[in-house]
Amino acid sequence: MPVERTEQRGADELHKYYEVHETIGSGGFAKVKLGRHILTGEKVAIKVMNKKDLGDDLPRVKVEIEAMKNLSHQHVCRLYQVIETSTHIFMVLEYCPGGELFDYIIAKDRLSEEETRVFFRQIVSAMAYVHSQGYAHRDLKPENLLIDEDHNLKLIDFGLCAKPKGGLGYELMTCCGSPAYAAPELIQGKAYIGSEADVWSMGVLLYALLCGYLPFDDDNCMALFRKIARGTYDNPHWLSPGSILLLNQMMQVDPKRRLTVRQLLDHPWVMKDYNSPVEWYSKQPLGYIDEDCITEMAVNMKRSRNSTTALVNEWRYDHTSATYLLLLSKKQRGKPVRLRPEPAVCEDLCSPLHQGLQTKEALHFSEDEDAVIVGSLDFGSDYIDDCPWDSVTQHTPVGVRGWLDGVSSNKDTRLVSPSVQNRCAYSQTPERGRTTSYHQERRDHEQASENKENLAVQEKDVDIFVLPHPRTPASCKKDARPNKNVLTTPNQNVKVHGSKASAVTPKGGGSTSKEHSKKRAVENKEPANTEILAFSPERRSRSLDMAVTGDSGKKKRSGKMFGSLERGLDKVITMLTPSKRRALRDGPRKIKAQYNVTLTSQTNPDQVLNQILSILPEKSVDFTLKGYTLKCRTWGDFGKVTLAFELEVCLLQRPEVVGVRRKRLKGDAWVYKHLVEDILSTSSL
């Protein structure tokens, strides 16, 4: 098969099953984009890797994928799907909106012993499970631990992990990982045991949680290695005797004198206030099959439960695996185990999950001023500039691209109901002749599953999903007709436009029945060119039903009606809400206080922005300004970007002051910490 066709199929598969939004992290050989799985509506992180840029690191990616396929634990980031083309690898991963543990540490300066214990027990649980599966992580650090929506930790980045064929007791020789977290035997070039090196890194990580800085730190690499080899560090006065003892037991220079992970499970410091050892076994074991998820998938796929179970049990980490795992995640979080009707776009790309359905639904984010900033997923140190993401921009609706620029929302993010235009922007397929089949399928499905639980879910979905649409995508404007009639819904004071306005607009002295009959005549004459401007979800729903079934209950044959109605609705919402869009562009965003936002004593955002702008050149920081967001970079001796981060001036709702949002995009985490703290302190904010 030609390379171009293989590449196109991979990109089509990604866009078919997922909405792809803005970049939320970047690294040496990867970009991580926020996505949404269309069938389940769940957010995902899509890690994009260019094989050409990977070069010698390609085997490392293969190791990471293989490890994540074999690991399933409540504190390990879950792999959902892998899509590989001739030039790119796409990994669809569990999305953690809380960002990196590192950002949480620096925002709080340091964590209390009680909060540290909560996090550390989760780290011990994850590492005990990873070791039980025969793996050594070898790159444990706060940047590789993400915080999910429930404030729990998820371990990521298994690119440097090792699974010795002789078991974990087998000695390794490769020196890898981050120098500040590396064990003495590793940096000295000696043979080492992977699990023992991981315990040292866990000790460094525990120190960073309790103190807010590293036990071994130096700008000179050789000086840093000498400190690590000696194993001497300072114990600040706020550390409890129990904490000092545990740190000393974990950061022993002699690996044979270190605690093991098994000993950490029931260590007195770890068990304090819990009175029970750490539960390290997986609550979501590999191969577990949930009957509710299988039933929902079987209905959607129109297959038997046995054949659906057999299909899932293949664990190909394709779209079937992703759908099952995301449904299981929804159930574990107390959400309804329910799939949206999601038909296929391209016949040659149909999967079993899309057979028998005729249209494509897509969900989009609303413009929520309370959007919470997500943390980045950092998988390296450089940018990838030649990823073919022009197609992502083309397939992303204008209403989404207009405001999703480095910012995504957490729990305050709402979903916008799907529209024909959005489907057109993704699939570029005409909507003609598909509306009737789509509504019939949906009606049949709802009648078959009508019970109290489903009714409750449907009522809930009305509140969640029936919200104003984003702006009509430019890719669908070509379908618009120049001379359309606009038919208003009852009791709406909207003027009627078009070449036949006189036939619809009431004239003085005309009776109500006469006006009504004229409107009906125009409506019946040209139904395909009529737009209904609905101003509420209830009226919109009734209007759409009328467009499909008509007053007599019989379906109309034209498939254009549905597209016209949706486009009219988009135009009205755009017309009614221009001030909000302008406000988002012209002024700083209003957000809730988050741990990656530094509060200031100022009330004037322009003054804060000007102060930061005056300081950046003094710190040798290059920047570009877009609105109130500064994209900053520092450069190395050979013209290479060493550090990239964002500073955004924003308004806090409570208290009503100006804040500065920080976000590391690439580079060393602690160098970033010191530089940003220096910039903000020098600015006298």
SULNOR-V704375 format. One record per pair of residues at least 24 apart in sequence whose C-alpha atoms are under 6 Angstrom apart, sorted by the first residue. I is the first residue (numbers start at 1). J is the second residue. If there is no record, write none. Layout:
I:J
I:J
//
This chain:
6:85
7:85
7:86
10:85
24:376
25:376
25:377
25:378
25:665
26:378
27:378
27:379
27:380
27:381
27:382
27:383
28:380
28:381
28:382
28:383
29:54
39:339
39:340
39:342
40:339
44:93
44:94
44:95
45:92
45:93
45:95
46:91
46:92
47:90
47:91
48:90
49:88
49:89
50:88
51:87
51:88
60:159
61:159
64:158
64:159
72:285
72:286
73:282
73:284
75:126
75:153
75:154
76:154
76:155
77:154
77:155
77:156
80:322
81:317
81:318
81:322
82:317
96:147
96:148
97:148
97:149
97:374
97:410
98:147
98:148
98:374
99:146
99:147
99:374
99:375
99:376
100:143
100:145
100:146
100:375
101:142
101:145
101:146
102:142
102:143
107:595
107:596
109:212
110:210
110:211
110:212
111:209
111:210
125:280
128:280
129:280
134:163
134:168
135:162
135:163
136:161
136:162
136:194
136:195
137:161
138:177
138:198
139:177
140:201
184:228
184:229
200:250
200:251
203:247
203:250
203:251
301:352
301:353
358:438
360:423
361:418
362:418
363:416
363:418
364:415
364:416
365:415
365:416
366:414
366:415
366:416
369:590
370:591
371:409
371:412
372:409
372:410
373:407
373:408
381:666
381:667
395:425
395:426
397:473
398:473
399:470
399:471
415:465
416:465
416:467
416:469
417:465
417:466
417:467
420:563
421:476
425:475
432:559
432:560
433:559
434:559
435:559
469:570
472:570
484:529
485:530
486:530
486:531
487:531
487:532
488:532
488:533
528:560
528:561
531:564
531:565
531:568
532:565
533:568
533:569
534:569
588:628
588:650
589:650
590:651
590:652
591:652
592:652
592:653
596:661
596:662
597:660
597:661
598:659
598:660
599:659
600:658
600:659
600:685
602:658
603:657
603:658
605:658
611:683
612:683
642:667
643:667
//
